[in-house]
Amino acid sequence: MEQRGRRTWIERWRCIVYAVALVMFGSEASAQIRYSISEEVKEGSVVGNIAKDAGIDKVTLKERKYRIVGSSKEPLFHLNQDDGVLYVSRKVDREEICERRLDCVINLKTVLENPLEIHYVTVEVVDINDHSPIFPEKEKRLEIFESTIPGARFQLQPARDPDGSQFSVHQYKLSHSDHFRLELKDRDDGKMPFLVLQKQLDREAAREHTLLLTAIDGGRPPKSGTTQILIEVLDVNDNAPVFTQDVYSATLNENAAPGTLVIRVNATDLDEGANGKIVYSFGKEVEIKLQKRFYIDSSTGEIKVTGEIDYEENERYEIDIRASDEGTIPLSTDKSVIIKVIDLNDNPPEIEVTSFSKSVPEDCRIGTTVALISVNDLDSGPSGKVSCFIPEDVPFAISPSLQDNMYAIVTKSLLDREERYFYELTVVAKDAGVPSLLSEKTITVAISDVNDNRPQFSVSPYIFYITENNDLGAQLFSVKASDCDDSDNARISYHVYRDNSEGSMALFLNINSESGDVTALKSFDFETLKTFQFQIVASDSGTPSLSNNVTVNVFILDQNDNAPVILYPLSSNGSAQGVEEIPRNVNAGHLVTKVRAYDADIGYNGWLLFSLQEVTDHSLFALDRYTGQIRTLRSFTETDDAEHKLVILVKDNGNVSLSATATVIVKLVEPKEAFAASDVKSAAKDDEDDNNVIFYLMITLGAVSVLFLVSIIVLIAMQCSKSTDYTSKYLPETNYDGTLCHSIQYRSGEKRYMLVGPRMSIGSTIVPGSHANTLVLPDRRCTSEEPKAPNSDWRYSASLRAGGVMQSSVHMEESSVMQGAQGVLVQNWPTASSAADGEGGEVSPPMGAGVDSNSWHFRYGPGGPGAPPQHLKPGEVPPEAFIIPGSPAIISIRQNQGGEDDKSDFITFGKKEEAKKKKKKKKEKKDKKDKGKDDGDE
């Protein structure tokens, strides 16, 4: 923009300099050239050849810079320097350039340099009829009163045409109208149109008139423009209101509510605006009393009730109504309205409570009077007859009395305050009118409480869990009871029922009489008392008082409040310390001793774990974490100390773990000294344990005897009910490996059982010489061979005892399976192998194996190698035996069939007298001592 402005100023100054130079130096100028063009010519049209008309050589035009000077920013013309022809640059609009001038001339100045020449060119723009007449408004609105006198003139705005006078507006035309005509008045600037009223207007006939005014110019062909004239006729109050009906009459029920519409009058006025707006009112002669009972809406003409309408007072009303408009000089019309009153049952019955009891006890008798009421109706005839009732389903009823229109409210059923403590009774009085009228009255009757409900506990019985070692006086738990009664009848007090019986915990409990919080007067110990029961009594404060009790079961929860107690080792002074002497030549895994302890707590609190807290040499001894057994980890050497101190920590698994320690002094001695010390200790220990052993032995023998008698009775009962078949066989095996292999088949009632050895399965055949012995049970019966005589050299562990379950200390290698036929019953039980010489004892089958322990007889002897397998038919019941192949043991079964069994055949083998047990132990000790001496001599 700045560069363009600078260029414009340079061109202007250059023109000024050329003009000054022309004047001062007297340069020659050519004559003026004139051209004529029509407006609206196209862009690029040729105006004229200036070079030719001015006699300028075309060859020198560019060299002499032939151009137009002093032109505007958007020139209408441009000069071609090649041929000197003047062209139109843009659209030429005469009305835009010259506006309303008669002659439209454009002066141009052309300049040549070297030498300087100026040529003036005049271009005349010739007008054409390119514009139509235009009115200032497309629509003209006029307002004329209907009372305007004909001949009135109304000036209109003339149309304008931008073209010259030849093509300007020459005439106007008006569309046809009976009420208006057009007049024109000449002025200097053209013709002025006027609208003249030639006939009086009537707004009621036509509210508006629409006219079309047309302006025509002088072109050939002419052009025109139009405007629409809207004439609105203004109203004049020249019409009075007129009612739509000649007579207005209506009927009205008496006692009509205020605001009830009686009738609506209507009047019309042909005028408009205020002249046609109608206002309704009472006539001037209407009484004030009537005006208080009725009201007329001034705008709608609605007549409504405002006061009391009573048929007995007045049967008919006649009211004058006036309708007036709101014109400057208002016009009005009067009309009469007749209103007839219809008699109705308009008086509802009136209910009055003459006597009333606000509260009634819940234990009152049926028929008790609650209230007395009277009913009255102002109407006469059937409308004055009244009936009274209670519509709700309540334990009350209306009872008529001897006096007319008097009623009593009485109870018709028993009351219960806990079910409902008050009633809102609705008393309905209804007359016999048409239509019937009724009235209601609500009476509130309260039910007073009577102590007829016992306290009820929220839970029965209560179960509480408390921890032992509770604080004295601290709250243990709380009980809660409720009473459906009210006030004092529902005020509950608590106390503990004490029967003063021996061992009753109620003596050590206290309860808050108001809150039900139970506290203890002693601290409970789980190890002494695990649960107890007592009763709590809840009593209300009514008269007489009612009570109820609840049983409370209290379970005491264990806490870890007992430390482990060491049972062994235990010295004479009571400390957990002991001395163990073992030979130096023992191997790894030798059992040194076993620490025994117990905890009075239960669960995790009583689960004990053993650990070595202190040991002189960690590589010598190991302590089993769960059993407390101390064993050697390796053999002793000459460099090991002769005495070792082991401190064992025994702790439980409570949240706060408690512990105890035991000290074991292990002394290493030579083998001879170890055996001597062992004899001395054994003798002392035997004497010390004799008393305890005799006591426990008596208890054991008594239990076994009872069990034996019960088993005999059960067996006899089973034998009497149904015979029992037994089938068994023994299978020899040449390669005896010390394992008890056996099979037993027997039947008891409808059940069939089978005992299969550890290397035997059902459904296979035992192959002699194989370790996979199998028992086959075919359907046919075979005769079993007689068992061979027992081997007197076979011995067994003395720890086996008759009538008990085989313990882990018995020499057991594998477990047998007791399986019924077709999978009836399966039971694992241990088997025995040969043991050291010189032992004797008694054996019984495992408890719960389904076999009477008193019906087993074990014998020992060599098995018959090479003996063929026997096949027994089911149901055969001979006395049978199991011979363990390759083993001196023979197990035989006896049944009470065909006579009494010899008692010597039952569960007896070796030496079983208790008096000889001590002798057997001494013999074993002696053998060990002799063996130790022999090892020392070697």
ZAMIFI-522400 format. One record per residue (C-alpha): x, y, z. Coordinates in steps of 0.05 Angstrom, whole numbers, padded with zeros to 5 digits, always signed. Example, Ala and Ser with C-alpha at 12.3 -4.5 7.8 and 13.67 -1.06 7.14 Angstrom:
<pts>
+00246-00090+00156/+00273-00021+00143/
</pts>
This chain:
<pts>
+00000+00000+00000/+00057+00048+00017/+00092+00035-00050/+00027+00045-00089/+00014+00112-00054/+00086+00134-00067/+00078+00117-00141/+00014+00157-00145/+00047+00219-00116/+00106+00213-00163/+00058+00211-00223/+00022+00273-00198/+00086+00312-00189/+00109+00290-00257/+00045+00318-00288/+00054+00383-00252/+00125+00389-00277/+00103+00375-00349/+00049+00428-00343/+00097+00480-00316/+00148+00463-00369/+00095+00470-00423/+00076+00539-00399/+00148+00564-00389/+00180+00537-00452/+00121+00543-00498/+00116+00471-00520/+00065+00460-00575/-00002+00427-00560/-00049+00394-00608/-00123+00411-00618/-00177+00379-00573/-00205+00311-00596/-00278+00291-00580/-00309+00221-00579/-00379+00196-00561/-00399+00128-00531/-00462+00098-00502/-00465+00077-00429/-00464+00004-00410/-00414-00012-00468/-00373-00075-00457/-00304-00075-00428/-00250-00069-00483/-00294-00031-00531/-00256+00019-00576/-00269+00092-00562/-00224+00121-00617/-00154+00123-00648/-00121+00184-00615/-00054+00175-00651/-00088+00175-00719/-00134+00233-00702/-00078+00274-00672/-00028+00257-00728/+00023+00224-00684/+00071+00172-00712/+00054+00105-00684/+00127+00083-00685/+00147+00135-00633/+00090+00123-00584/+00129+00076-00538/+00194+00115-00543/+00158+00179-00524/+00119+00144-00469/+00050+00162-00495/+00001+00157-00437/-00060+00186-00401/-00044+00230-00341/-00086+00252-00282/-00131+00191-00283/-00165+00161-00221/-00145+00097-00185/-00195+00057-00228/-00193+00092-00296/-00251+00083-00344/-00205+00083-00404/-00134+00060-00422/-00088+00077-00481/-00052+00025-00523/+00020+00050-00536/+00027+00004-00596/-00027+00035-00640/-00051+00096-00600/-00124+00069-00594/-00166+00088-00532/-00204+00029-00500/-00258+00022-00447/-00227-00007-00383/-00291-00023-00343/-00367-00015-00346/-00388+00056-00358/-00452+00077-00320/-00475+00147-00337/-00517+00152-00274/-00458+00134-00231/-00410+00182-00266/-00453+00242-00279/-00512+00230-00232/-00570+00275-00255/-00531+00322-00302/-00560+00333-00371/-00493+00327-00407/-00443+00273-00386/-00372+00290-00411/-00306+00258-00389/-00241+00298-00403/-00176+00261-00414/-00104+00289-00420/-00052+00250-00460/+00023+00265-00457/+00083+00250-00502/+00156+00263-00483/+00217+00284-00523/+00191+00333-00543/+00134+00344-00494/+00064+00344-00526/-00004+00346-00492/-00069+00325-00526/-00138+00335-00495/-00191+00283-00508/-00265+00292-00491/-00309+00230-00485/-00385+00241-00483/-00427+00186-00450/-00495+00180-00483/-00554+00160-00438/-00597+00098-00450/-00662+00075-00415/-00630+00024-00369/-00668+00039-00304/-00741+00030-00283/-00779+00079-00239/-00772+00062-00165/-00819+00082-00108/-00786+00097-00039/-00831+00044-00007/-00856-00021-00034/-00918-00014+00010/-00953+00050+00033/-01002+00047+00092/-01056+00100+00102/-01106+00106+00160/-01172+00141+00144/-01232+00148+00191/-01297+00120+00165/-01329+00188+00180/-01281+00225+00132/-01318+00269+00082/-01310+00253+00007/-01261+00299-00030/-01206+00292+00021/-01136+00290-00012/-01077+00247+00011/-01007+00261-00018/-00967+00201-00043/-00891+00197-00051/-00869+00201-00125/-00826+00149-00160/-00753+00163-00180/-00717+00144-00245/-00640+00153-00249/-00641+00161-00325/-00642+00229-00359/-00703+00272-00370/-00720+00236-00435/-00726+00170-00397/-00752+00197-00330/-00822+00185-00301/-00876+00213-00347/-00942+00186-00318/-00977+00148-00259/-01035+00099-00260/-01081+00076-00202/-01118+00010-00198/-01195+00012-00200/-01231+00033-00136/-01302+00057-00120/-01278+00100-00062/-01213+00132-00089/-01184+00166-00151/-01114+00193-00172/-01095+00265-00185/-01025+00289-00211/-00993+00357-00198/-00934+00382-00240/-00871+00405-00205/-00801+00425-00226/-00773+00357-00208/-00831+00318-00238/-00903+00299-00226/-00931+00292-00155/-00989+00240-00145/-01048+00253-00097/-01102+00203-00073/-01172+00233-00070/-01232+00203-00030/-01293+00204-00075/-01341+00160-00033/-01351+00155+00043/-01321+00095+00077/-01357+00044+00123/-01312+00003+00169/-01366-00047+00184/-01371-00062+00109/-01297-00062+00093/-01241-00055+00143/-01185-00046+00090/-01176-00024+00018/-01116-00044-00025/-01094-00002-00085/-01037-00009-00135/-01000+00053-00160/-00957+00047-00224/-00903+00097-00249/-00883+00095-00324/-00820+00128-00355/-00811+00157-00426/-00769+00101-00456/-00786+00061-00518/-00808+00012-00496/-00826+00044-00429/-00806+00016-00362/-00850+00019-00299/-00849+00010-00223/-00905-00003-00174/-00922+00007-00101/-00980-00021-00060/-01025+00025-00021/-01060-00005+00040/-01116+00038+00068/-01142+00020+00138/-01210+00047+00155/-01212+00072+00226/-01274+00059+00268/-01324+00109+00296/-01373+00091+00353/-01436+00090+00312/-01466+00022+00336/-01499+00005+00404/-01490-00064+00437/-01543-00117+00420/-01560-00178+00464/-01560-00246+00430/-01626-00268+00464/-01691-00234+00476/-01704-00269+00543/-01653-00297+00592/-01676-00348+00645/-01639-00399+00689/-01650-00448+00746/-01607-00452+00809/-01602-00503+00865/-01610-00474+00933/-01548-00468+00977/-01506-00464+00914/-01434-00452+00933/-01405-00383+00922/-01376-00377+00853/-01429-00423+00822/-01444-00400+00751/-01518-00384+00742/-01521-00359+00670/-01480-00322+00619/-01508-00264+00580/-01477-00242+00514/-01482-00178+00474/-01446-00157+00410/-01424-00089+00380/-01404-00080+00307/-01355-00027+00325/-01283-00043+00342/-01233-00024+00394/-01261+00015+00452/-01324+00028+00411/-01337-00047+00406/-01314-00068+00476/-01375-00085+00519/-01380-00077+00594/-01435-00114+00633/-01466-00089+00698/-01528-00092+00740/-01583-00042+00722/-01591+00021+00763/-01655-00005+00795/-01627-00071+00822/-01630-00077+00899/-01567-00080+00941/-01590-00145+00973/-01592-00177+00905/-01524-00149+00887/-01496-00183+00950/-01523-00251+00930/-01503-00248+00856/-01444-00221+00818/-01437-00206+00743/-01370-00207+00709/-01362-00141+00672/-01322-00171+00614/-01353-00240+00604/-01425-00228+00626/-01424-00288+00673/-01472-00284+00732/-01447-00322+00793/-01470-00335+00864/-01436-00295+00918/-01485-00302+00976/-01531-00354+01007/-01587-00380+00963/-01644-00410+01003/-01707-00437+00971/-01746-00426+01034/-01729-00352+01032/-01740-00337+00958/-01761-00381+00901/-01748-00333+00843/-01702-00275+00826/-01707-00223+00769/-01646-00181+00755/-01636-00124+00704/-01570-00128+00665/-01539-00071+00624/-01489-00077+00566/-01449-00014+00549/-01391+00000+00501/-01330+00042+00517/-01334+00094+00462/-01323+00168+00473/-01398+00174+00477/-01417+00105+00503/-01478+00069+00478/-01517+00018+00522/-01574-00033+00522/-01614-00065+00581/-01641-00136+00589/-01676-00175+00646/-01652-00243+00673/-01701-00290+00710/-01670-00341+00760/-01713-00398+00790/-01688-00433+00854/-01695-00509+00860/-01706-00539+00929/-01654-00592+00947/-01632-00635+01006/-01580-00584+01024/-01572-00594+01099/-01525-00651+01119/-01535-00684+01187/-01499-00653+01246/-01461-00698+01294/-01448-00677+01366/-01408-00716+01418/-01444-00709+01484/-01402-00756+01526/-01333-00786+01512/-01280-00828+01547/-01211-00812+01519/-01179-00878+01539/-01205-00949+01548/-01167-01005+01584/-01147-01062+01538/-01179-01113+01584/-01249-01081+01583/-01310-01124+01571/-01347-01128+01505/-01403-01076+01503/-01367-01023+01544/-01393-00953+01525/-01339-00907+01498/-01379-00846+01476/-01450-00818+01467/-01468-00778+01404/-01529-00741+01380/-01547-00729+01306/-01592-00674+01278/-01615-00656+01206/-01648-00588+01190/-01684-00616+01129/-01754-00644+01135/-01788-00706+01109/-01743-00763+01084/-01684-00715+01081/-01689-00707+01157/-01685-00782+01173/-01613-00801+01193/-01577-00867+01201/-01509-00872+01237/-01452-00923+01229/-01376-00933+01232/-01348-00954+01163/-01280-00981+01186/-01266-01052+01209/-01253-01035+01282/-01272-01068+01348/-01325-01014+01359/-01398-01008+01337/-01455-00957+01338/-01513-00976+01382/-01579-00936+01379/-01609-00912+01444/-01681-00905+01466/-01682-00831+01450/-01688-00810+01377/-01624-00788+01341/-01581-00812+01401/-01527-00865+01392/-01474-00899+01435/-01405-00923+01413/-01390-00990+01446/-01336-01043+01441/-01355-01105+01400/-01292-01147+01410/-01232-01153+01457/-01178-01100+01453/-01102-01109+01451/-01059-01048+01462/-00997-01084+01437/-01031-01095+01370/-01059-01024+01366/-01053-00971+01419/-01105-00921+01391/-01163-00919+01342/-01188-00861+01300/-01262-00876+01294/-01300-00843+01237/-01374-00836+01254/-01416-00826+01191/-01487-00798+01194/-01528-00805+01129/-01598-00778+01114/-01650-00809+01068/-01654-00751+01019/-01644-00756+00944/-01588-00749+00935/-01568-00770+01004/-01523-00726+01046/-01475-00750+01099/-01428-00720+01150/-01369-00750+01186/-01337-00739+01254/-01271-00769+01276/-01262-00791+01349/-01194-00814+01375/-01199-00870+01426/-01135-00888+01464/-01124-00958+01492/-01092-00958+01561/-01041-01012+01578/-01050-01072+01623/-00991-01115+01645/-01008-01176+01603/-00942-01191+01568/-00880-01224+01596/-00811-01199+01577/-00782-01234+01516/-00708-01245+01504/-00681-01229+01435/-00645-01297+01432/-00661-01361+01467/-00617-01395+01487/-00557-01349+01488/-00489-01376+01468/-00427-01335+01487/-00353-01349+01478/-00305-01318+01528/-00231-01325+01536/-00201-01353+01599/-00163-01310+01649/-00216-01255+01645/-00209-01194+01689/-00250-01193+01752/-00310-01146+01746/-00301-01136+01671/-00362-01143+01627/-00366-01212+01594/-00428-01203+01551/-00497-01173+01552/-00568-01199+01545/-00628-01160+01522/-00702-01170+01533/-00762-01130+01511/-00833-01122+01535/-00891-01104+01490/-00927-01068+01546/-00920-00994+01561/-00890-00950+01616/-00876-00987+01681/-00904-01051+01652/-00847-01050+01602/-00791-01029+01650/-00747-01092+01655/-00698-01112+01709/-00650-01171+01705/-00621-01219+01756/-00583-01285+01755/-00621-01345+01778/-00582-01380+01833/-00604-01449+01854/-00546-01456+01905/-00529-01524+01876/-00458-01549+01883/-00411-01526+01827/-00460-01475+01800/-00424-01418+01764/-00483-01371+01776/-00453-01356+01844/-00394-01324+01810/-00433-01281+01761/-00466-01214+01769/-00513-01176+01722/-00532-01103+01716/-00606-01102+01732/-00619-01046+01682/-00572-01058+01623/-00565-01134+01625/-00489-01131+01625/-00460-01193+01657/-00395-01190+01696/-00354-01245+01730/-00331-01247+01802/-00276-01297+01786/-00227-01310+01731/-00242-01373+01691/-00190-01425+01673/-00200-01466+01609/-00159-01523+01636/-00206-01528+01696/-00272-01509+01665/-00289-01510+01591/-00363-01493+01591/-00420-01478+01639/-00493-01460+01638/-00537-01414+01679/-00603-01376+01674/-00621-01302+01673/-00689-01278+01695/-00721-01214+01666/-00779-01183+01705/-00822-01123+01688/-00846-01071+01737/-00920-01082+01728/-00971-01101+01781/-00969-01159+01786/-00899-01167+01758/-00887-01217+01701/-00821-01250+01687/-00786-01296+01638/-00719-01332+01639/-00668-01352+01587/-00612-01404+01588/-00542-01378+01575/-00489-01426+01550/-00419-01401+01561/-00359-01432+01526/-00290-01414+01552/-00237-01406+01498/-00166-01429+01511/-00108-01380+01517/-00035-01397+01517/-00026-01390+01591/+00010-01455+01607/+00083-01466+01593/+00107-01535+01572/+00124-01582+01629/+00184-01628+01623/+00167-01701+01642/+00234-01731+01624/+00289-01721+01641/+00271-01703+01712/+00321-01705+01769/+00307-01724+01841/+00306-01651+01862/+00252-01635+01810/+00296-01599+01758/+00292-01619+01685/+00361-01648+01681/+00385-01719+01669/+00447-01759+01654/+00451-01810+01598/+00510-01858+01590/+00521-01890+01523/+00578-01934+01497/+00629-01902+01453/+00622-01955+01400/+00549-01938+01381/+00535-01924+01308/+00502-01863+01277/+00427-01860+01290/+00432-01890+01360/+00375-01867+01405/+00407-01832+01464/+00343-01813+01500/+00276-01781+01488/+00255-01715+01520/+00182-01718+01541/+00139-01658+01556/+00066-01638+01556/+00026-01573+01554/-00041-01565+01589/-00066-01520+01533/-00100-01546+01470/-00093-01535+01395/-00034-01494+01373/-00025-01471+01444/-00010-01543+01464/+00029-01564+01403/+00101-01573+01426/+00164-01566+01384/+00234-01587+01407/+00298-01552+01388/+00370-01553+01411/+00385-01489+01447/+00455-01507+01469/+00500-01565+01449/+00575-01575+01457/+00584-01607+01389/+00531-01597+01334/+00560-01654+01292/+00547-01708+01344/+00474-01703+01363/+00408-01689+01328/+00341-01674+01360/+00275-01693+01327/+00233-01630+01325/+00167-01665+01338/+00183-01727+01381/+00240-01701+01423/+00285-01760+01407/+00359-01748+01412/+00401-01790+01365/+00474-01793+01346/+00492-01763+01279/+00558-01803+01272/+00602-01852+01309/+00644-01826+01365/+00720-01819+01358/+00776-01820+01409/+00782-01744+01403/+00710-01731+01423/+00697-01707+01494/+00673-01758+01545/+00616-01713+01568/+00568-01670+01528/+00516-01621+01551/+00452-01613+01511/+00401-01559+01529/+00335-01573+01496/+00283-01517+01486/+00211-01540+01487/+00161-01487+01464/+00088-01486+01443/+00057-01452+01382/+00014-01400+01416/+00011-01328+01391/+00056-01311+01449/+00099-01374+01453/+00116-01404+01521/+00175-01450+01531/+00214-01493+01579/+00284-01522+01577/+00313-01590+01595/+00386-01607+01604/+00413-01674+01583/+00485-01694+01602/+00510-01748+01554/+00570-01787+01580/+00610-01833+01536/+00633-01896+01571/+00667-01960+01550/+00621-02017+01531/+00632-02057+01596/+00618-01997+01639/+00556-01980+01598/+00526-02049+01609/+00542-02048+01684/+00510-01980+01691/+00452-02003+01649/+00439-02061+01697/+00441-02017+01758/+00394-01967+01726/+00348-02021+01701/+00343-02052+01769/+00328-01986+01801/+00280-01968+01747/+00245-02035+01751/+00233-02026+01824/+00208-01956+01814/+00162-01975+01756/+00134-02038+01787/+00080-02002+01825/+00058-01961+01764/+00061-02022+01718/+00018-02064+01764/-00034-02009+01768/-00039-01999+01693/-00036-02074+01681/-00098-02085+01724/-00136-02032+01685/-00114-02062+01619/-00132-02133+01639/-00200-02111+01663/-00214-02074+01597/-00190-02134+01556/-00233-02182+01596/-00295-02139+01586/-00280-02133+01511/-00269-02208+01508/-00336-02224+01541/-00373-02175+01495/-00339-02206+01434/-00359-02276+01456/-00431-02255+01467/-00435-02220+01399/-00403-02281+01365/-00452-02329+01398/-00510-02285+01377/-00485-02284+01305/-00475-02359+01305/-00545-02370+01330/-00576-02324+01278/-00540-02353+01218/-00484-02401+01207/-00418-02372+01185/-00374-02403+01133/-00299-02393+01132/-00251-02413+01079/-00176-02404+01083/-00113-02433+01056/-00041-02426+01065/+00007-02418+01008/+00079-02438+01016/+00137-02400+00985/+00207-02428+00982/+00243-02361+00982/+00223-02333+01049/+00243-02260+01057/+00216-02248+01127/+00149-02219+01104/+00082-02242+01131/+00042-02262+01069/-00027-02290+01082/-00099-02292+01059/-00164-02302+01098/-00234-02311+01071/-00293-02315+01117/-00368-02302+01118/-00411-02269+01172/-00485-02268+01158/-00497-02240+01089/-00428-02208+01084/-00366-02242+01057/-00297-02218+01078/-00226-02234+01055/-00158-02216+01084/-00103-02211+01032/-00029-02208+01048/+00017-02151+01025/+00040-02187+00963/-00026-02221+00946/-00083-02197+00902/-00152-02224+00887/-00162-02261+00823/-00092-02289+00810/-00055-02354+00824/+00006-02359+00870/+00066-02386+00835/+00114-02421+00882/+00181-02388+00887/+00153-02320+00867/+00149-02259+00911/+00083-02238+00879/+00037-02287+00915/-00036-02285+00893/-00098-02315+00923/-00148-02350+00877/-00220-02363+00900/-00255-02410+00852/-00326-02434+00861/-00308-02506+00876/-00286-02529+00945/-00220-02563+00958/-00193-02599+01018/-00139-02560+01054/-00076-02593+01078/-00059-02598+01151/-00010-02545+01175/+00058-02568+01196/+00083-02566+01267/+00108-02499+01291/+00182-02485+01296/+00202-02474+01367/+00260-02430+01344/+00213-02376+01316/+00206-02316+01362/+00170-02251+01362/+00173-02183+01396/+00151-02180+01468/+00117-02114+01455/+00058-02149+01423/-00001-02153+01472/-00066-02191+01466/-00129-02151+01454/-00095-02087+01432/-00075-02055+01367/-00006-02071+01342/+00040-02014+01361/+00097-01983+01322/+00148-02017+01367/+00127-02086+01340/+00173-02113+01286/+00130-02097+01225/+00153-02098+01154/+00091-02089+01111/+00016-02080+01118/-00037-02131+01100/-00103-02115+01067/-00170-02140+01091/-00216-02139+01031/-00286-02166+01026/-00312-02207+00969/-00330-02164+00908/-00300-02104+00944/-00346-02107+01004/-00294-02082+01055/-00222-02060+01052/-00178-02052+01114/-00102-02044+01122/-00069-02079+01181/+00004-02094+01199/+00040-02160+01191/+00094-02190+01234/+00163-02217+01217/+00212-02258+01256/+00248-02224+01314/+00305-02238+01361/+00309-02303+01399/+00281-02312+01467/+00220-02267+01459/+00149-02285+01472/+00082-02250+01473/+00011-02245+01447/-00018-02217+01383/-00088-02195+01363/-00115-02168+01296/-00123-02092+01287/-00182-02059+01320/-00238-02042+01272/-00216-02094+01222/-00283-02129+01226/-00253-02192+01259/-00264-02212+01330/-00196-02207+01364/-00212-02265+01410/-00223-02313+01351/-00150-02310+01328/-00098-02362+01345/-00026-02351+01323/+00023-02409+01319/+00093-02409+01294/+00130-02462+01254/+00163-02473+01188/+00122-02467+01125/+00117-02526+01078/+00159-02506+01018/+00132-02531+00954/+00063-02542+00981/+00012-02535+00925/-00039-02478+00927/-00106-02500+00952/-00173-02480+00923/-00231-02475+00971/-00304-02469+00954/-00342-02413+00987/-00383-02434+01048/-00335-02487+01074/-00323-02478+01148/-00267-02523+01173/-00216-02501+01226/-00164-02470+01182/-00095-02441+01186/-00049-02396+01151/+00022-02420+01143/+00070-02366+01121/+00115-02397+01068/+00188-02398+01088/+00169-02372+01157/+00161-02407+01224/+00095-02370+01236/+00028-02403+01229/-00037-02364+01239/-00098-02406+01251/-00171-02387+01261/-00220-02422+01307/-00295-02417+01304/-00349-02440+01352/-00377-02493+01306/-00401-02559+01331/-00379-02548+01402/-00341-02505+01448/-00272-02482+01430/-00213-02497+01473/-00192-02433+01507/-00119-02452+01497/-00130-02441+01423/-00147-02368+01430/-00093-02315+01419/-00042-02351+01462/+00029-02367+01442/+00096-02367+01477/+00095-02347+01549/+00039-02303+01568/+00041-02301+01644/+00052-02232+01671/+00094-02260+01728/+00146-02282+01678/+00153-02214+01643/+00204-02190+01693/+00244-02253+01684/+00244-02245+01609/+00269-02173+01614/+00326-02196+01660/+00344-02251+01611/+00347-02201+01554/+00391-02155+01595/+00436-02213+01612/+00442-02232+01539/+00460-02161+01520/+00511-02158+01576/+00542-02223+01554/+00544-02199+01483/+00577-02135+01505/+00630-02174+01543/+00643-02216+01483/+00652-02154+01441/+00700-02125+01493/+00741-02189+01494/+00748-02187+01420/
</pts>
